[in-house]
């Protein structure tokens, strides 16, 4: 099993405990990740539906759900071609859901961006294009023309659920020659590694191989609360976008640059360069020192994120109070008792982050640099 050599040094800082969520997030629903040293960490759900295609709710509900979840940005991406409610809700304008959602979000911090889903059988499959100026030109008979229309508007287009068993019976994500051609022509820019309740190692490999932006989405059709058991502590999948500012333009720039991490079932999935600063921002050493005149050190680590970190000790030191697996719950502080043998002025602890994924079966390793006052 491969392991990446990601080293993250946590800075000693006097933070207070902020106990908010347990492993089930204790019923808290706001999705919260700290900003990194360089970027804002914006939570985005870029794939969802309403009654204006095959969803079950009005667009205002999508806005209300996102506001309750503390989401920074959403894209309502209705199917262009698939319109099962057209007899009840006729709408020749494919921008209709966006217009309603935008009005509903007025006066709030929620950013609503225009998007649509190009809905085709393989070899093209389904794809979302966002940051459009008008969805209607994408309604084309020929799939290539639809992608060209999205590209002409400067749309950011990503492949949806490439492991979807309705089109991939074995659940294995693959790229067809037609999709490869669109990638080479600059008309596909990302791929979902997480969609709704599914995760794909193969999609991560494709993203890394073809320089595609890593995306995680809910693809929600019904109610977010029911689909993800929010009351029971669940959360929707999102894309964490690392943006220079809180704006649609900055989110667009970050997506085209590939500065993202997918968040799903307490796992954070992304390239090392983007996971590294997020881990640094999420985990902080808050106190350290020896127990009396012993050579057992106490080290407290605080998790300021919504992810439940699962760490495997891979350092030369062992613990007095636990085995080598360490859980750091969301918004909690844990304390380790470390057997150093001799008293020393500082120590480095190394952990494999099992809930962080940088490639199939690959987890980053980071080091905690800990001062030990005598």
N, C-alpha and C positions, 0 to 999 in steps of 0.2 A: 504494500500500500504506500503510495507516494505521499510525501509530506512537504509542504512549502516551507521555506526558510524565512518566514516573516517574523521580524523582531520588532516588538513594540515596547518602548520603555515608558512606564507609567510614572507620572510626576507626583511626588509627595505633596499633598495639599490638604489643609485643615478643613474638610467638608463635614457637614452634619448629616446624620442619617435621614433619609427621606423615604420611609417605609410607605409604599403606596400599593404595590401589587405583589401577589404571590405567583406561583407557577401558573395558576389559572387566572392571574391578574386580578383576583379578588373582586370581580365584577366591574372594575374600572374599565371604561371603554375608550378613553382618549389615547390614541397612539402617539407615543412620545419618544423621540430620540434627540440627543444633544447635538448642537452644532459642532462641527469640527473646527480645528484651528484656522482653516482657510475658507470653509464654505458653510452656508446654511444647510441644514438637513431638512428638506421639505418632503412631507409624505404625500404621495400622489396615487390616485386610483384612476388609471387611464383606459379602463375597459368596463363599460356597464350599459345596461339597456332599460328602456321604459316601454310603456304601451305604444310608443311610436315605432316600435318594431315588434319584438317578441317578449318584452318584459311585462311585468304584472303591475307596475306602479306608474303614477304620474311623475314627470320630471322634478316637480317640487319636492317629492319624497327623497329623491337622490340627493338633493341639496341639503335637506334637513338631516339625513343620515350622516352625510359627510361632515356637517357642522358638529353634530354630536360626537363623532369619532375624532374630531380635531384634525381632519384632513386639510391639507393646504391647497390641493388642486385636484380637480376631477375632469374627466372627459366622458361625456355621454356619447357612446359610439353606436348609434343605431345601425342595424343591417340596412344596407342600401337596397338590396334585391329582395330580401325576405321580409314580407309585410303581412303577417297573419291577421292583424287587427284592422286591415284596410277597410273592410265593410262597415265597421263600427266607428273608426276614426280615420276618415279619408284625409290625406295630407300630401298633396303633390310636392310640397316643399320639404326636402330632407333636412333642412335646418331647423325645423319646428321645435324639436325637443331642446336643442341648444338655446333657442330664443327664450323659451319658457324658463329654463333653468337659470339663464343669465339674469333675467328679471327677478327671479326668486332670490338670487344671491346678492342682489344690490344692497349696499350698505353693510355687507359683512366682509370678512377677510378671505372668504373662499374664492379661489380663482377657478373659473369655468372656461375650459378651452373647447373649441369646436373640433369635432371629429366624426368619423364614420367608419363602419366596418364593411370592407369589401368581402362579399360572401360567395365563395366559389367552391366547387368540387376540386379535388386534386386533379392536375398537378399544381394548381395555384393555391388552393386552400383558402383559409380565412386570414385576413390581415386588417389591422386598424391603421388609419392615417389620421393624424391629429395636427393641430395648428393650421387648419384649412381656413380659407376665406369664404368658401361656398362649397357645401357638400354636393350640390346637384350635379355639377359636371362629372363627378365620379360615377354616376349612374350610366354605365356604358355596357353595350352588349358584349364587347370583347374585353377580357380581363386585362390584357396588356394596355388597352386604352384607359382603363380605370386607374391603373398604376401611373401611367403617364400624366393623367389629369391631376393626380395627387402631387406628383413631382413638380408639375408646372406651378402649383400653388406654394411650393416650398414645404410640403407636408413631411412630417416625420412618420415613417411607416414601419410597422413591426408585425412579424408573423405571430398569429394567435395560436395558442394551444397546439403546438406541432406534434404532441403526443396524444391527441384526442382520439379515443378508440373508435369513434364514428368514422374516422378517416384512416386511422392507423390501428388496425385490429390488434397488433402486438403491443401497442402503447409506446413504441420506440420512435422518438423524433428523428426525422431524416429530411434532407432537402432534395427536392426534385430539380432536374436540369432547368426548368422554367424559373424556379425560385432563385437558383444560383445565377441565372442570367440577370434577373432583376437586381440582385445584390451587386453584381459586377457593374451594372449600369447606374448604380447609386440610387435605386428606387426602393430598396428595402434597407432599413438602418438598424433594426432591433429584432429581438425574439423573446417571447414569453418563456421563461424557465419555470414560472409558477402561474397557473391559471386556476382560479377557484379552489378546488380541493385536490389539485394534482401538482406534482413536482417532477421535473425531468432532468436527470443527470446528462442524458444525451443532448438536451437543448443547451445546457451549460457548455458542453464540449463544442457544439456548433457555434455558440456565441464567441468562444475563445478562438476557434479556428478561423472564423470569417470576420472577426472584428465587429461583431454586432452588439448593440447595447443590451444589457441584461434587464429584463422587465418582469415584474410580478403584478398581477391584477386579480380583482375579484370576479370579473365577468358576471356581475350580479344581475339576475333576472327577477328574483323575488325580493324578499325583505332581507337586508343585511343582518338584522337581529336574529332572524330565524335560521338563516343559512349558516351563520358562524357562532350561534349560541352566545351572543354578546352578554346576556344576563348571567350565563354560566362561566364567564371569564374568557370567552373566545375573542378573536379579532379577525378582521378581513385581511387578506394579503394586500400588500402595497409595494410600490416602488419608492425607495428613499432616493431623492434626487439631490445632488450636491450642487447648489446654485450660488452664484455670487450675490444675488439679492432676491427678494421675494416678489417676483414678477413673472408674467408669462414669457417674456423675452428671455429672461435668465434661465427659466426651466427648459425652454426650447434649446438654448445654447448648450446646457448641461447634457441633455439627452443626445444631441448630435455628437457631443464629445465623449459620450459613454460613461459619464460620471454618475453611476447608479449602483444601488444594492437592493435586492429583493428581500422582503421580510415576510416570512411564512412559518407558522407554527413554531415560533421562537427561534427559527433559523434565520441567519443573515447570509445572503448569497451574493457574491460579487467578485470582481477582480481584486487582487491583493492591494493594489494602489488605492482602492476605495475603501476596502475593509480596514486597512491599517489605521487611518485617522479616526474611523468610527469607533473602533475598539479602544483607541487611545482616549477618545472623548468620553466613552461610556464607563470605563473602569478607572477608579482613582484610589490610590493608597491614602487613607485618612489618618492612620496612626500606626506606630511601630515602636518596639522596645523589648528589652529582655524582662522575663518574669523574675523579679528579685535578683538573687545571686546565681541563678541557673544559666545554662546555655540554651534554654528554650525561649525563642523569640515569639512575640505576639504581633501579627501583622493583620490590620483591618483593611479590607478592600470594599469600596462602595460601587454599586452599579447604578448609574444615572439614566439608564435606558429602559425601554419596555421589553427587551429581549432577556430571556432567562439564560444566562451564560453557564455552560457546562464545560469545565476545564479539567484536563488530565495533567497531573504533575509529571513533568519529564526532566526535572532538575536533579541535582545530586543530593538534595536534601529531602528528608521525609518528615511527616507530620506527627505530632504527639496526639492530636485529637481526632484524626480521621485517616482514611485511606487516601489513595492518590486521585480519586475523583472529587472535584470540588464544584458545588453548585452555588452560583451567585444570583439570587432571585432579582427580578426587576425592582429597581428603586429601593434596594435593601443594602445593608452592610453586613459582611461576614468577617469573622476573625479566625485566622489560622494560627496554630501553634507549631512553630517550625524548630526542629532539632538541628542546631548548627554545629554541634560537636564542641568547638571552641567559641568563645565570645569574640565577635568581630565587629568592626565599625559599620559594616553594611553587608547585604547579601543580595544575590540575584536569583529570583525564582523564575523558572521557565514552565510554561503551560501550553499544551495543545488545546485550541479552542474548538471543541467538538460541535458546537452549534453554529460555527462559521464555516462556510464552504467556498473555496476558491476555484475548485475544479472537481470533477468526479472523484469521490473518495479521497479528497485532499482538504486538509484543515490547516489553518495558519498556526504558527507557534509564536508566542510572544514572551518577552522577559519583563519581569517586574523588578525594577531597581529600588531597593528598600534601605533607607538609612536606619541604623540601630544605635540610638543614643545610649551611652554607657551610664 
